[in-house]
Amino acid sequence: MVNLIIMDCHDLGRHLNCYGHTTVTSPHLDDLAAQGVRFANSFCIAPQCSPSRSTLYTGRYAHANGMLGLAHDPFNWRLHDDEIYLPRYFQQAGYETALIGGQHVTQNDPDSVKRLGFDRVRLSRDSSQIVADAAAFINQPHERPYYLNIGFYETHRDETGGFKHIPPDTQKGVAVPPYLPNTPEAQTEFAAFQGMVKWLDAAVGEIVEVLRAGDHFQDTYLIFTTDHGIAMPRAKCTMYDPGIETSLIMFAPPMGITGGRVITPLISHVDFTPTILEAFGIPIPARLHGRSYWALLKGKPYTPRKHIFAGKTFHTAYEPQRAVRTERCKLIVNLEADIVNVPADIQHSPIYPQMIGELTQEHLPVELYDLTSDPLEQHNLADHAAYAEIKRDLLCVLNQWMQETGDPILNGPIPSPFYHRAIRLLRGAGA
């Protein structure tokens, strides 16, 4: 039987050499893409960690599975009790299941993580320790096939807003994306970010070498992905493409997922769980929102998505947004009047004050971008007469999606767990 190894990381987006970022040093992931399959247009459903991961591993949108914000204190969002996390399906199918590294959908202690469906848990933020633990797990004798989730903390900023104490990478130069100012501060910031990507890539390379040395690729389905876009202004926590674009690479010789193919149709993280379930012959529950693209991977008839959806409700503050994207256009609905909520880690970036004028503008109710002529999403066309029909159609599609998936924001503002705790304290004081 085939083992499944899923490696995920934080805040990477598609910032790899194989995705066209030529100043990035990522030879191991590039090589994996060259041998396997790379998804050119993979997107998450939420531009922040916990909601994105909850959908990736349940196949249900975050606004329906309960994870409308971050899982850690003081926010404490949780999956609904009836949600099934991907390893649980494998556990029920007789697989040994393990998590090594990190996750971000429940409290970060072994007992809480085991309740997601993991038999074994080794929590760590240290990539060297993660690699060592993963190598030990892979090389040990296994009586059953296994599901192994390896969660890297990179490329998340640290508590100071920086990129750990890793040497910056300027080996191939430094490129600042065009939606950010190309200033000396931005150059320094991206050199540090590239250094962290290089560090992450080296860790992935060590795990790949373990698999090669033990001839494990003959019975392994290996996947690499990330939760959302890079931790920079106008990326992470926004509905713009730099916030929701994700790298997704698969390599599975026993299943024919090889050859360096590039898959170009729109792919959503919500479709990941049903795809993996079909690949391993595990029944796909009807309640999942995603639909399998296994046929696409196998070169069989497949109807591509016309629309992908994204949303944000809470991050460090209440900022409800919903979005729909096609190959040509992006429509964003801002459901509260507020300025862009920039995450605290990004506020420590030296780029943030250089964009303060742009980042403190109030949201308009609707944003519409033509991605063919304006890929950087700089020119809002929501009020242009020539785009009136496209705007109307996408609003209808977005509303229908929200209705069909039970988006609670259609019923009014959504209070957070923090709010409920504060209200209980307030009422308790008056009792």
MOSULBEL-V50349 format. One record per backbone hydrogen bond with DSSP energy under -0.5 kcal/mol. CO is the residue of the C=O (numbers start at 0). NH is the residue of the N-H. E is the energy in kcal/mol with one decimal. If there is no record, write none. Layout:
# MOSULBEL-V50349
<<CO | NH | E> <CO | NH | E>>
This chain:
# MOSULBEL-V50349
<<2 | 220 | -2.7> <3 | 147 | -3.1> <4 | 6 | -0.5> <4 | 222 | -2.4> <5 | 7 | -0.5> <5 | 149 | -2.9> <6 | 224 | -2.2> <7 | 151 | -2.9> <8 | 226 | -1.4> <10 | 230 | -0.6> <11 | 14 | -2.1> <12 | 246 | -1.5> <13 | 15 | -2.6> <15 | 18 | -1.2> <15 | 20 | -1.9> <16 | 19 | -2.2> <19 | 21 | -1.4> <20 | 23 | -1.9> <22 | 171 | -0.5> <23 | 25 | -0.9> <25 | 29 | -2.4> <26 | 30 | -2.2> <27 | 31 | -2.1> <28 | 32 | -2.3> <29 | 33 | -2.2> <30 | 34 | -1.5> <31 | 35 | -2.0> <34 | 258 | -1.6> <35 | 259 | -1.1> <35 | 260 | -1.3> <36 | 249 | -2.5> <37 | 39 | -0.7> <37 | 262 | -2.7> <38 | 41 | -0.6> <40 | 266 | -2.6> <41 | 245 | -2.6> <42 | 268 | -2.1> <44 | 310 | -2.5> <46 | 236 | -1.9> <47 | 51 | -1.7> <48 | 52 | -2.8> <49 | 53 | -2.5> <50 | 54 | -1.6> <51 | 55 | -2.4> <52 | 56 | -2.2> <54 | 57 | -0.7> <54 | 58 | -2.6> <56 | 85 | -2.3> <58 | 288 | -2.0> <58 | 289 | -1.8> <60 | 63 | -1.7> <60 | 64 | -2.0> <61 | 65 | -1.1> <61 | 66 | -0.5> <62 | 407 | -0.5> <64 | 79 | -2.8> <65 | 67 | -1.5> <65 | 77 | -0.5> <67 | 313 | -1.8> <69 | 76 | -2.3> <71 | 74 | -1.7> <71 | 75 | -1.8> <79 | 82 | -1.9> <82 | 84 | -0.6> <84 | 87 | -2.0> <84 | 88 | -0.8> <85 | 88 | -0.9> <85 | 89 | -1.2> <86 | 90 | -2.8> <87 | 91 | -2.5> <88 | 92 | -1.2> <89 | 94 | -2.8> <90 | 93 | -1.4> <95 | 146 | -3.1> <96 | 118 | -1.2> <96 | 119 | -1.8> <97 | 148 | -2.8> <98 | 121 | -2.5> <99 | 101 | -0.6> <99 | 150 | -2.4> <100 | 123 | -2.1> <106 | 108 | -1.7> <108 | 112 | -2.2> <109 | 113 | -2.6> <110 | 114 | -1.2> <112 | 115 | -1.7> <112 | 117 | -0.6> <113 | 116 | -1.9> <113 | 117 | -0.6> <115 | 87 | -0.6> <119 | 98 | -2.3> <121 | 100 | -3.0> <124 | 126 | -0.7> <125 | 129 | -2.5> <126 | 130 | -2.5> <127 | 131 | -2.1> <128 | 132 | -2.8> <129 | 133 | -2.7> <130 | 134 | -2.7> <131 | 135 | -2.2> <132 | 136 | -2.2> <133 | 137 | -2.8> <134 | 138 | -2.3> <135 | 139 | -1.1> <144 | 95 | -2.5> <145 | 3 | -2.5> <146 | 97 | -2.4> <147 | 5 | -2.7> <147 | 149 | -0.6> <148 | 99 | -2.8> <148 | 150 | -0.6> <149 | 7 | -2.5> <149 | 151 | -0.6> <150 | 101 | -1.0> <152 | 155 | -1.9> <153 | 9 | -2.1> <157 | 160 | -2.0> <161 | 157 | -2.6> <162 | 165 | -0.7> <163 | 165 | -1.1> <167 | 169 | -0.6> <169 | 172 | -1.6> <172 | 171 | -0.5> <176 | 179 | -2.0> <180 | 182 | -1.6> <182 | 186 | -2.5> <183 | 187 | -2.3> <184 | 188 | -2.3> <185 | 189 | -2.6> <186 | 190 | -1.9> <187 | 191 | -1.8> <188 | 192 | -2.2> <189 | 193 | -2.9> <190 | 168 | -2.7> <190 | 194 | -1.6> <191 | 195 | -1.6> <192 | 196 | -2.2> <193 | 197 | -2.5> <194 | 198 | -1.9> <195 | 199 | -2.6> <196 | 200 | -2.9> <197 | 201 | -2.0> <198 | 202 | -1.8> <199 | 203 | -2.4> <200 | 204 | -2.5> <201 | 205 | -1.8> <202 | 206 | -1.6> <203 | 207 | -2.5> <204 | 208 | -2.2> <205 | 209 | -1.8> <206 | 210 | -2.0> <207 | 211 | -2.4> <208 | 212 | -3.1> <209 | 213 | -1.7> <210 | 215 | -3.0> <210 | 216 | -0.6> <211 | 214 | -1.6> <214 | 217 | -0.7> <215 | 218 | -1.9> <216 | 219 | -0.9> <216 | 253 | -0.6> <218 | 2 | -3.5> <219 | 221 | -0.6> <220 | 4 | -2.7> <221 | 250 | -2.6> <222 | 6 | -3.1> <223 | 248 | -2.6> <224 | 8 | -0.8> <227 | 12 | -2.2> <229 | 231 | -2.1> <229 | 235 | -2.2> <231 | 234 | -1.6> <234 | 237 | -1.8> <239 | 242 | -2.4> <239 | 243 | -1.1> <240 | 243 | -0.6> <240 | 244 | -2.2> <241 | 229 | -0.6> <242 | 228 | -2.4> <243 | 43 | -2.7> <245 | 41 | -0.5> <246 | 225 | -0.9> <247 | 38 | -2.5> <248 | 223 | -2.7> <249 | 36 | -2.9> <250 | 221 | -2.7> <251 | 254 | -1.7> <251 | 256 | -2.2> <252 | 255 | -1.3> <255 | 257 | -1.6> <256 | 251 | -2.2> <260 | 37 | -2.6> <260 | 262 | -0.5> <261 | 263 | -0.6> <262 | 39 | -2.7> <262 | 40 | -0.7> <265 | 304 | -0.6> <266 | 42 | -2.5> <267 | 270 | -2.0> <268 | 271 | -1.6> <268 | 272 | -0.5> <270 | 274 | -1.6> <271 | 275 | -2.5> <272 | 276 | -2.5> <273 | 277 | -2.2> <274 | 278 | -2.4> <275 | 279 | -1.7> <276 | 281 | -2.9> <277 | 280 | -1.5> <282 | 284 | -0.6> <284 | 287 | -1.3> <292 | 296 | -1.8> <293 | 297 | -1.9> <294 | 299 | -3.1> <295 | 298 | -1.2> <301 | 303 | -0.7> <307 | 324 | -2.8> <309 | 322 | -2.9> <311 | 320 | -3.1> <312 | 318 | -2.6> <316 | 314 | -1.9> <316 | 318 | -0.7> <319 | 334 | -2.5> <320 | 311 | -2.4> <321 | 332 | -3.3> <322 | 309 | -2.1> <323 | 330 | -2.8> <324 | 307 | -2.2> <327 | 370 | -2.9> <327 | 371 | -0.7> <328 | 325 | -3.1> <329 | 368 | -2.6> <330 | 323 | -2.3> <331 | 333 | -0.5> <331 | 366 | -2.7> <332 | 321 | -2.0> <332 | 334 | -0.6> <335 | 337 | -0.8> <337 | 362 | -2.8> <339 | 341 | -1.0> <340 | 342 | -0.5> <342 | 346 | -1.7> <343 | 347 | -0.7> <344 | 347 | -0.8> <345 | 348 | -1.7> <348 | 351 | -0.9> <348 | 352 | -0.6> <350 | 353 | -0.7> <350 | 354 | -0.6> <351 | 354 | -1.7> <352 | 355 | -0.8> <354 | 358 | -2.7> <355 | 359 | -1.2> <357 | 360 | -1.1> <358 | 339 | -0.5> <360 | 339 | -0.7> <364 | 333 | -2.5> <366 | 331 | -2.9> <367 | 380 | -3.4> <368 | 329 | -2.0> <368 | 370 | -0.9> <369 | 373 | -2.2> <373 | 376 | -2.0> <377 | 379 | -0.6> <380 | 383 | -1.7> <383 | 386 | -1.7> <384 | 387 | -1.6> <386 | 390 | -2.7> <387 | 391 | -2.4> <388 | 392 | -2.6> <389 | 393 | -2.6> <390 | 394 | -2.3> <391 | 395 | -2.0> <392 | 396 | -2.3> <393 | 397 | -2.7> <394 | 398 | -2.5> <395 | 399 | -2.4> <396 | 400 | -2.2> <397 | 401 | -2.3> <398 | 402 | -2.3> <399 | 403 | -2.9> <400 | 404 | -2.0> <401 | 406 | -2.8> <402 | 405 | -1.2> <406 | 409 | -1.6> <407 | 410 | -1.8> <408 | 411 | -1.2> <412 | 414 | -0.6> <415 | 419 | -2.0> <416 | 420 | -2.2> <417 | 421 | -2.3> <418 | 422 | -2.6> <419 | 423 | -2.1> <420 | 424 | -2.0> <421 | 425 | -2.4> <422 | 426 | -2.9> <423 | 427 | -2.3> <424 | 428 | -2.0> <425 | 429 | -1.2> <427 | 430 | -0.8>>
